Amino acid sequence: MPQMGAVVFRKPRQNLEIRAGQRFRRVLADRAVETAQVLSVGKDATGIPHVRFNVVRSRPSCIDYKEGPRVLALDSFWTNYSEAVEA
């Protein structure tokens, strides 16, 4: 997958630039928190932007679980991990 510096994703009333190194999170139904750290952003052979990232899953009173890398289309990534985490 070709790597790009950043991709600007436009959502109604919001512009978001996703770059390598940024972190985003989501809270799951079981109160686990998944934090995704972006490794790269690039387009596939058909021109669809994708995000490659690692995930750390944290649960109260449990050891953090790390996995990755994962890849999602940019739209799917934004749907799942819409909350930016400050560095």
SVG drawing of the C-alpha trace seen along z (x, -y; Angstrom):
<svg xmlns="http://www.w3.org/2000/svg" viewBox="-23 -23 28 32">
<polyline fill="none" stroke="black" stroke-width="0.4" points="0.0,0.0 1.5,-3.3 2.1,-5.6 1.1,-9.2 1.9,-11.9 -1.7,-12.6 -5.3,-12.2 -7.9,-14.8 -11.3,-13.2 -14.3,-15.4 -17.3,-14.6 -20.3,-17.0 -19.2,-20.1 -15.8,-18.5 -12.4,-18.2 -10.0,-15.7 -6.5,-15.1 -5.2,-11.6 -1.4,-11.1 1.0,-8.4 1.5,-8.6 -2.0,-10.0 -4.2,-8.1 -7.9,-7.6 -10.1,-5.6 -13.5,-4.0 -15.3,-2.5 -16.9,0.9 -20.1,2.3 -18.1,4.1 -16.5,0.9 -13.2,1.9 -11.3,-1.0 -9.6,-0.4 -6.9,-2.9 -5.7,-2.9 -2.3,-4.3 -2.0,-5.2 1.0,-3.6 0.3,-4.8 -2.4,-6.2 -2.5,-5.4 -4.6,-4.5 -5.1,-1.0 -4.9,0.0 -8.4,-1.4 -7.7,-4.7 -9.6,-4.0 -7.8,-5.4 -6.9,-3.0 -5.5,-3.4 -3.0,-0.9 -2.9,-0.9 -2.1,1.0 -4.6,1.4 -4.3,1.5 -7.4,2.8 -7.7,1.8 -10.3,3.0 -10.7,2.0 -8.6,4.3 -7.1,6.2 -3.8,6.2 -3.7,4.3 -3.9,6.3 -2.0,5.2 -2.6,6.4 -1.9,5.3 -1.3,4.2 -4.9,3.9 -6.1,2.2 -9.5,0.4 -10.8,-1.8 -10.6,-5.4 -14.4,-5.7 -14.6,-2.6 -11.7,-3.7 -13.4,-7.1 -16.7,-5.4 -15.1,-3.1 -12.4,-5.4 -13.9,-8.9 -12.4,-10.3 -8.9,-11.7 -6.6,-11.1 -4.1,-13.9 -0.5,-12.8"/>
</svg>
